[in-house]
């Protein structure tokens, strides 16, 4: 039957202001204004949006926040079905308003009235099972989840508005942040396309109602803060919960994650080990059932640590506009982006300046936190220097003598300065290509020894570094210092026991941020400790073999905007 006609055929309860089975949504003119509220939303595989919610509607005499799409003129006379499930002995009532919007054409074989009636029964039962054991709901009188059924055109509008994707999808989930124990706990809002659900049901060999049940449970778990996109453990946890709820309700179907796993996950394989345990790396975007399903909720990460060379910077040493936009979106989403690099702070700022990310309001300024010189120099709150470690003076003397005897380019780093004993084209490249301060040439080693050197870098061909410089200094240092590499043609010598990971840990202790709220991006061997320390460590596809092995996930290369893709996948 015609979907619009089916919607109109459902009876409307005459008392819209009291608890009822069906109520009309009041117009915005009738709503009681509340204080302006901002809700942060997270969109998987897309960009985060900030949503302003400044109105309420009424259900059973209680106030509730309006869903973000409920703007004046959008609903007209669409009906709203309210179902309540309150089993004997249970104090918490479950309310699920079912809204129908945009279904004005015909969908072969679908009787909309029957679909709505079935969801009125299914949804409260699913919510009841999903919130079992959550202390947040024990003191509440009622719990509410809103569900909107629409067509592909309507969900496409929402997908484009909130995620920047101009295509239809199956389900969108809007999570509502609310203090525990409120009289009415508002879980959030789900939007499901009946058209997409019908196509997927046919492809998967079950009925439309079963597909709607799958999408309902998947979206419901997202608003309860489950998130399969945060890695293998989170994906497994959410898949088990999906299947538990579906099975407990007697629905003979598997969850959305299970369907996605059977399609693409087997190809991933085991890629490496971290801390002695096998770790599966999920390529970005392989979980969604149709490659485009989405949840809009909040990110678990408070801080994103980002390496520069080989990560944030492409092979031409530039930050692309796409990557810059993704970093701004992460900041707008409430995530603090912290640079963690082997560069000096002035070099990092110079690299970020062309895309407007240096200075106040950007990613890096003299008043923001940061980890520089491979963790030897760490700036904390308000840009205060909280760590500044120097290289052993005997190592400094030996390395500079060696550079003169073998005519190998060597640069010493001291705070915001670079120093050397002779000019060399490769040393000039540090300034011309890698943004480092122009090296000052000292007249003698005795003069240079008066400066506090924090690290040194040898520069040569990748072959000579690998075959001569690294073997020599790995043996010659005898534990007095550490050899690391960020790029094949550069070999760095740092104070023993110091790493970028240590610098990151120092900053986290200073900021009092737990590691499970941290994501890190890197590519080189010098990033390994940082990726292992972070709650979620992501390696670039161009990363060193050891870096790829310890990472939780792998994104695209630095020439393919891998940083932007990882931000879109795990933060926005």
Secondary structure, DSSP 8 states (H G I E B T S, - for coil): -BHHHHHHHS---S-TTSS-SEEE---GGGS-----EEEE-EETTS---EEEE--EEEETTEEEE--TT--TTSSTT-EEEEEEE--TT---EEEEEEEE-S--SB-TT--HHHHHHHHHHHHHHHHHHHTTT-GGGTT-SEEEEEEEEE-HHHHHHHHHHHH---S--SEEEEE----TT-SEEEEEEEEEEHHHHHHHHHHHTS-HHHHHHHHHHHHHHHHTT--GGG-HHHHHHHHHHHHHHHHHTT-----HHHHHHHHHGGGT-EEEEETTEEEE---TT-SSSSS----EE--S-SEEEE-TBTTTB-TTS---HHHHHHHHHHHHTT-EEEEB-SS-HHHHHHHHHTTT-BSTTSSB-TTS-EEEGGGTEEE-GGG-EEEE----HHHHHHHHHHHHHHT-EEEEEETTEEEESS--HHHHHHHHTT-----EE-S-HHHHTTS---EEEEE--HHHIIIIIHHHHHHHTTTSEEEE-SSTTEEEEEETT--HHHHHHHHHHHHT--GGGEEEEE-SGGGHHHHHHSSEEEE-TT--HHHHHH-SEE---GGGTHHHHHHHHHT-
